[in-house]
Amino acid sequence: MATVEDGKVVTWGPQEFAGFYYDIDDNIGTESITLTVTGDALEKDTGVIYETAAQNKEFDFDDWGEYKTIGFLADEYFAAYNEGTHLATESTDANLMKDEQLSKVLMDDDEDRTFTSGTPLKLAEDYELAIQAIDLDGNKVYVQLMKSGAVVDSAVVEPSKTGATLKDMTYVYKKDLGDTKKIVVIAVHFKNAFRGAEVDLATIDGIWQISDAITDVSQDTEYDKMTIQSVNAAAMTITMNNDDEKITLTKKKDILLMENLRIKTADQDEITPEEPLRFYLYKEITEPGTYEIRGNVQDLGMGTVEWDATTFAGFYYDIDDNLGREKLTMTITGDALEKDTGVIYETSAELNDFELEDWGQYRTIGFLADEYFAAYAEGSFLATESTDANLMKDEQLSKVLMDDDEDMTFYSGTPLKLAEDYELAIQAIDLDGNKVYVQLMKNGAVVDSAVVEPSKDGAVTKDKTYIYKKDLGDTKKIVVIAVHFKNAFRGANQDLATVNGIWQISDTVTDVSQDTEYDKMTIQTVNGATMTITMNNDDEKITLSKDKDILLMEKIRIKTADQDEITPEEPLRFYIYKEMTIEGEEAEEAAPAPVEAPAPAVEEPVAEEPVAEEPAAEAPAVEEPVAEEPAAEEHAEEPAAEPAGGIPGFEAVFALTGLLAVSYLVLRKRE
């Protein structure tokens, strides 16, 4: 997430916006974007300006020298091989950018790896390098390169011959990329080879690969609302603007700017000169993998540095209601964060509206970079239904799992899926649809049952809401699940009900009592009245030296640069980050989304025929069903029933879309 801004002109670079390409080790990354707001719009041509430039970067395998890398559309791309380097001399054309094109960097690695004649070396984009034969002395290795199983190249590499040069030891594969002729797209450096009795093997210590698929950066190329205005192969720069695309910024918008960069505006209740519309820039990531969501880049020379929800996308933040008060302050003494005073973490609870307005408000709090529930607001419906309404007075919190006001229909044969293996099942509905007998199950076992009366004359919130309360630690009988029923219908073959409000907090409480330790951080104070928590690094001195990845607390870590030179003029760089994972395809397929699911990458499920169940024997007495279907006009205003297939996996979808929501703001994928 970029900084939430409401001013006239805002600029983000890679140090401020975690979505842009940035290499902390070499301080590489030049992408910048400037938004100039005129009234409520980003005017044509001048409203959005994007600039980037290529920089020298060393290959991980040092002997290959340097190449030109460039951040473009918030990703790392290859622009050219530096003149005189081995891969430049091996290429007919060494500069992609002179042909106004780029290629994604897929692999750049200097790890030692051994592969055998029976197990090819896996590369990106379905390439494999296979050993075909090795001579007796291990001097010559005959290899074949395959793509999708078909041989595309073969060569002999001589890693162990006397006086072997870089050329002898490096396998290269070159091909035409668009207008660029015979440029190296794959290079593999062989360290040695061995001829065995049963299997041959070779050790490599350098891999380089760029994509076969080129990215067009020629003048006038359009990327959604942005158009390339200039590309300079000599200066290695690219500029873009919003050309003939005026962009209006009004509330509750999610605007595709270019490729995977988007602008989000708040669904803000009040927009005034004193409180203008909030918005931020973000990057959408849907590819499965593990990513870093980082905060602003800092350095040891800065003395005191601070991150909050506007400068660290990992912290909990709700742009619609401007909620999120986590703050982390570091005081650097030399190269260390001293005990007690080196790291201070503060957070406080705030009032938040339930998505279903009839339930009122609750206290939400960001803690350890996640949203937690602290208490029900005094006088709210769920507070009055709870024996104890305040978790924080008992020095504990619970994660918010579901808060939803979407209309959803479920059936007697298909329970409503909730989080943490809970399901709410219809057991019976009376003839008039006034009374709904439901059972709550966890892991298939019944834990509660109740009658809800959504359609009776003069029904109030209490009549329409199913609630389940239980003890959470020291907190007695607090509501953990609430489901608001809109209406119900007794059918000939099955019963159905529509709900328009779901609320759920976790069964598992998080301890925030004084002296509780979270890795290097310890809770110092927790105040149930003011709803505040403070932590520090207590008796943990933290030394910041190069190339460190330090677990600070729970999901929050500190990363320092693997910096070649550290001087007073160029102090050690570092940032805090939160590691997040987007699950793979199998997880997505296992959790089909209901029609209302907000994640565009998840497909709508195929409808399945619902299966009716007999009411459970323990159901309370209800009227016998009538065989005839009611007249169509009696239910003309009823919402269309959702297919049963739209409900299973509901909680998993929310977990996935939640991950996507926060993973939109990441810097880079961690291999």
N, C-alpha and C positions, 0 to 999 in steps of 0.2 A: 504494500500500500504506500502510495506517495503521501506526503503530508496533506492533511485535510486543509483546504484553502478556501477563502471566500473573498480574496482581493482581486485587484484589476489585472495584475501581471504576475504569473507564477512560473518558475523555472525549476525543472528537476534534472539532475545529472545522476551518474551511476553511484555516487557516494550517498545521495539522498533517496533515490528510488531503487528498491531492491530488484525490480523487474529488469532493469538494464543489465547488459553484460558487464561484469567487473571481475578482474583477477586481482585479489588482494596482495598476492605474493609479489607481483611485478608492478602493481598500481596501474593496471591497464584497463581502459574503458573510457570512451569519450562521448558516448551518446548523450544528447541533451534534448529536452523538449520544453518549449516556452508557450504558454497559453496566455493570450491577451483577451480579457473579457470586456466586452463593450455592451453595457446594459445587461441583458441576459443571454448574450450570444458571443460566439467565436466567429468573427466576420471572415468572409472569403479572403484568401491569400495571406492575411496577416494574423488570423486568429490562432493558428497552430503552426509553429515553426519547429522542425526537427532537423538536427545536425549530427553528423558523426564523421570520424576520421580514422584511418588505419594507423596502426603503431607497430613498431618492431617488437617481436616476441621470440624468445628462444624456444627451439624445439626441446621437449623433455630429454630427448637423446642429444646431448650437447654437440657431438661431432657433426651433426647436420646443420648447425649454425642457427640462423634466424629466418623468420618469415614475417609477412605483413598480416596482422590480424585486425579485424574490424567488428565492432558491435553494430548490428543492424537488425531492426525490428525486434530488439530485446533478446538477441541470440548472438553467439560467436560465429563469425564467418572467416573464411580464408580469402585474402585478396591477391597475394602474389608471393613468390619465392624471392628472397633478396638476391640481388645480383652477385654472382661468384660463389654462391653456396652450392653444395653437391646436388641438391634436388633441382636447383635452377639450371645447372649445366646439363642435367639429365633430361630436362624438358625442352621441347622445341619452342613453345611459348611458355614463359614462366609467370606471366602477369595476367590474371583473369580480369582485373579491373580495367585494363586498357580496352577490353572488349565489352565493358559495361556489364559485367556479371560477377557474381560471387558464388562460393560454395561453402556449405556448412562443414565445420571441423568435426569429424566423427571420432577419431582416435588420435591421441598424442601421449605416448607412454614409453617409459624407460625401465619398466619392471622386467626382471629376468623371468622367462617362461620357457619351459621345455615341452616340445610336442614330438610325436612319434609318427612313423610311417603308417600306423593304423589309426591315428587320431589327428585329423587336420587341424590347423590353427584357425579358429573362428575369428572372422573379421565382421565389420558392419555391412549392412545392405546385402546380406546373403552371400558374401564372399567367403571363401575358405582357401587357405594355402596348404597344399599337401606335399609331403615328402614322397618322391617316387623312387629315388635311389641315392645311396651315398657310397663313394668309393672306399676302398679298403683302408686308406690312411685317414679318412675323414676330412680330406681336403676339399672335395667337390660334392655339392649337394644339388641334385636335380629336383626341382620343385615344379608343381603345376598350380596355377590359380584357377579356381572354379567360382562361377556365380550361378546360384540356383541349381547346382549340380552339373553344369556344363563347363568344360574347359575353355578358358578365354585367353590363357597365356601360359608359357613355360619358360624356364631359364635355369642356368647353372650358377650357383653361388659358391665362392671359394673362401670360406671364413678362416681356414686353418693353414693355408699355404704360406710358405716362407715369404715374409715381406708383404703380406696381404694389405691392400689399401682399402679405403672406405668404399670405393666402387666394387672391389672384389667381395666385400662382406655385406653389401646391401642389395637386396632384391627390390627392384622398382617395377611398377606397372603404370604405364602412361597411356592416355587415350585422349581423343578430342572431346572437349566440353564446349558445346555450342560453337562459337567462332574461335575458340582457343585451341590450338593444335598441339597434340601430343604432350600434355602436361601430366606430371606425375600425380596420380591420385592415391597410390598405395606405395609405401616404402616399409620394408622390414629388415632390420639389421641383425645379422647372425653373429653370435658370439663364438660358437664352436659347433662341431658335429661329431657323431660317433656311429660307427658301423657295428651293429650287434649281430649275434648269431641268429636271433629270431626276429628282432625288430630294430629299425634304425631310429635314431633320435637326434634332435638339434636343439640348441639353446639360443634363444633370441633375447636381445636387451633393448630393442627399440621398435616401436610400431607407429606409423603415421598413416592417416587415411582422411581424405576429404570426400564429400558426396559426389556421386555421378550426376545428381540433379542440380542444375545451376539455378541461381536466383537472379532474375533480371533487374538491373539497376540503371537501365538506360533512361534518358530524359523522357518525361511525360508518362512513364510507367505509373499506373495507379495501384495503390494498395488501400482499398476501401475508400475512406474519405480523404486520404492523403495522396499527393502526386509528387514524383521526383522532379525537382526543378533544375538541379545541376549535379553532374558527376564529373569529378576531376581526377583522371588517372594519374596525373603527375603529382598533384598535392594529396591524392588519395582521400578525397572528401566527397560526401553526399549530403545534399540538402533537400528537404521536402517541405511542402506546406499543404494547407487544405484548399488550395486553388479555387475551384468554383463551388465548394461545399460549405455553405454557412451552417454552423452547428448551434442550435438553440439549447441552452441549459435551463430546463425547467425541472420541477421536482419529480422524483421517482423515475429517473431515466437510467438506462444502461446502454451506452452508445459505443458501438464498434468504431474505433478510430482508425486502426490499421493492424492487419494480421491478428495478433492475439493481445493487442493493447486496447484497453477500453476506458471510458470515463463513466463513473457512477455518481449520480446525484442523490441526495437524501430525500426520503419521503417525509418531508419536514412539515410539521403542523403549522408553524408560523414562519413567514419569511418577511423580514423587516430590514430597514437600513442598519439597525443595530445588530440584527442577527440574519445576515445574508444566507443565501442557499449554500449549503456545504456540498463539496464534491471532492473526488479523488481520482487519480489515475491508477489503473491496476493492470496486471498481466494475468491472463487466463491460461492455466496449465491443466490439461486433461490426460496427458500421457502418463501411464503408470510409472512409478518410480519414487525415490526418496529425494527430497529437496530441502534446501536451506531457505528459511524466511529470515532475512537478516535486517538488522537495524542500521542506522547511519554509521558510516565508517569514521572512526576516531583514531587518535594517536597518543602515544605516551606523553608527548609534550603539552598536552592540553590541560593537564592538572586535574580539573574536575569536569566530568562528562555526564550527560544525562540522556535517558531515553524515556519516552512515554508512548501512548498509543498513536500519536501523530508522527513519531520518528522511528517506531519499531512496529512493523506490521504483525509481529507475533503476539503482541498484547491484545487482549479482548477489547473490541471497539464496535459500537453500534452507531453507524453514521446517521440513521434516521432520527434517533433521539439523543445523539451526541453523548452516549454513555461509554464509559471506560476510563478509570482513574488510576491504573497501574503506573508506577514510576520507579525507575531504577537509576540510582546515582552512584557513580564511582569516583573516588578521590585517589589519584595516583601519586604515590610517593616514590620517586626514583623509578624503579621498574616493578613496584609492588602495590598491591591493595592490602593495606595493613589490617590487622585484626580489629574487629568492632566498627571501625570507621571507613574501611576501604570500600565496602559495598552496602548501600542502604536501599531497601525495597519498601515501598509504601503502596497501599491500596485502600479504597473505601467503597462502601456499598451506596447505591443510588436507587431511587424509585424508578420502576419500569412498569409500563402498562402491559397487562396480559393481552395477547392477540385477541382473545374474546373479551371485549370491553366490559361485559356484565360482571366479570370476576374482579374488576378493579385493578389493583396494583400490587407489586411485590418488590422486595429489595434484591437487586442483582449486584454481583461483585465480580470483578476480574481478579483472579488469583492464579499464580503460576501460569499465566498466559492462557487461561481458559475461563469460560463463563460459569459462575456458580450461583446457587440460590442461597440467600442469607436468611430471609424472613418474609412472611406475608405482612403487607401493610396493615396497620391497625384499622379495624372496621371493615376490611375487605371480606368478601364472602368466604374465601378459603381460610382466612384467619379465624372467623367465627366458627367454622366447622372443625378447626383444630383445637386440641386441648392445649398444646404448646405451639405457638405460631412462629417462634423465633429460634432458629437453629444457632445463630451466632451467640446468643446469650449462654449457650452451652459449649461455646468455643468449637464449633464444627460448622461445616458447609456441606452442600450437596450439589452435584452437577445438574444443570438444567438439561434434560434429555429431549423434551418435546414441548413446544408452545405454538399452537396452530389453530387458526380459525377457518380453515378450508372446509367446505361441505364434502362429506364423505359418507357413502352408503355401504352398510354391511348387512350380512344375512345370517339367518339362523344356522346355516350350514358352514358359514365361513366367518370365524371370529375376527374381531378388529385387532390387528397386530399392534402391540405397543413395544417399548424398549425393554431391555433386560429380561427377555423371555416371558413377558406378560401378554395375555390375550384377554379380551372382553368378548364374551359369547352371549348371544340372545338365546334364552331358554324357552320363553313363551311371550306372546303379546295378546292382550285381550281383544275382543271383537271390534271395539271402537278405536283401537290403537291408542288408548289413553295410558295403559299401564304396560311397561316393558320389564319383564323379569330377566335379569342378567346375572351371569357368573363371571368372576375374575379368576383366571388361572395363571399360575407361574410354573413353567416347565411341565405343563400338562396337569398339575394338581390344583384343585379348587381351593382358593384362599379366601374368597369373599363372595357374597351374593346380595342382591338388593333389587328393589322395585323402583323404577323411574317413571314419572308421569308427565311426559312432555306435552301432551295434547289435551290435558284436562282443562276445564273452564277456569280461567284466572290463574293458570300455572305461573309460578314464580321461578326465579333462578334455582332455588333449592329443589323444587319439583323436577326440574329439567336436567339436573346435574347428578351424575353418578360420581361418588367420591370414595376413595379408599385411603384410609389413614392407618399409620402404624408407628410404633416407636422407632426412632432413629437415634441410636446411642442413648444419651441422657434426655433427649427430647421426646416427650410423650404424645402419642396419637396425633401426629402432624399429617396433613394431607400430602400424599406422595403422587396420587393419580386423580385427575378430575376429567370427566368426559361429559360434554354438554350435548344433550339430545335435542334435535330440532323437531322431529316428528317420527312417527312409527306407523307401520302398515301390516295388518294381518292378512296374509294371502292364503289361497287354497292349498298351495304346495309348500310355501315357505314364508317366513316372516322376514321383514327388513326394517331397518331404522336408519335415519340420516342423522349424523352428528356434525356439529359445526364449531366444536371447540375441544381441543385435547391439551392437557397439561400433565407433565410428568417430571419428577425429580428422581435422582438415583437413590436406591436402597443403601448404597455404600456411602457413608459419610467420610469427609476429609477432615482430619484433625488439625485445628488451628490454635490449639492451646499453647500457652507460653512455654518456651524451651523446646518445642517440637522442632526437630531438625529435618531440613530438606537439602540433602547433600552438603554443600558448603555454607548454607544459609540456615539461620536459627530464628524462630519467631521470638521477638522481644516483647511485644505488646499486642493484645487483642481486646477490643472494647466493644461489648455487645450493645452499648447505648449509642455511642457515636458511630458504630459499625466501621471501625478502622482496624487495620493490621499493619504492623511494621516488622521487618526482618533485617538482620545484618549478618556479616560473615564472622561474628562472634570470635571464636578462637582459631579461625582458619585464615592464616596469611596466604595470599594468592600472588605468586610471582608470575609476571608477564614477560616471557622470553620468546624468541622467534619459534615459529612452527609448532604452536601449541593448540590443542583443542580441549578446553577445560569444561567439565560439567559443573555448572554453577548451582542450579536448583531445578529438579524435575526435568523439564524439556528444554530449559534455557541454558545455552552454552556460550563460552567466550572463545573466539578464534583469533589467533595472532598470525601475522604474515610470515611466510618463509622468505624473509627479506635479505637480500645479499648485503646491503649496506645499511647500518643503523648509526645515525649521527645526530648531533643536536639539531642540524638543519633538516634532517629526514628521520624523525623518530619512528619507532616501531608502530605499525598500523595494526588495528584490531577492530572487531565488531562483536556484538552479541547476536545470537541467532537461535531460532527454534527449528528443529528438524521435524518435517512432516512427510507422510507417505500417502500416495494415491495408489489404491489397490489395483491389481491387474484385471484383465478381462473376465476371468473366472468369477471374481468377486462381484463384478457388475452384473454378469448374467444371472448370478444366484439371487440378485435382489432387484427384480423389475420394479420400475417406478409406477405409482398411480398417475392418473391423468394430470393431477395438479402438481406433480413433482417439478421443482424449479430448475433442475439441472438439464440443460439442453442436450448434453451428451448421452443421456440415458433414454433408451427407447421406450415408447409406450407399450405396455404389455398386451398380449393377445387375449381376448376375452375367453373365459372358460364357463361352461354351464354350471351354475351353482347347484350344490347337492343339499336337499332338505334333510334336517334331522328331527327326530321326535323330541318333544320337550322332555327335560330330565324329570325323573320320578319325584324329586323333592320340590318341584315347582309349586308355588302357592296356587290356590284355587283361582282359576280364571274361567271365563265363559267359553263354552264349546264353540269351535269354529263353524262358520256357515259354509257350505260347499260351494255356493255360487260366488263368482268374482264380483266385487262391487262395480257399480256402473262407472264407465270411464270418466263421465263428467264429474263424479264425486272427487276424483283425484287428479283433475286436469292441471292443478297447480303444483302437484308433487314433482320434485326433481327426478330426472331419469335415473334409474338405479345403475350404479357402476357395476361392471362385470366383476365376478368374484376374483378373477385373476389380477385385478388392480390392487388388491389389498395385501397379499403375502409379500414379505420382505420390506414392509413399510419402514420399520425402524432402521433396517440396514441401508435403505435409500437415504434416509436423513443423515446417517453416519457418513455416507459417501459424499453427499452433496455438501455436508458441513466441511469435509476435508477439502473438497474442491473450492469452496468459498474462501477458505483461508489460504489454500495453496495457489490461488490466483496471484498472490503477491510475492512470489519467490524470486530469488536470484538465479540459482543454478541447480542442476541435478548433480547429486553426489554419486559417483560411480561405486 
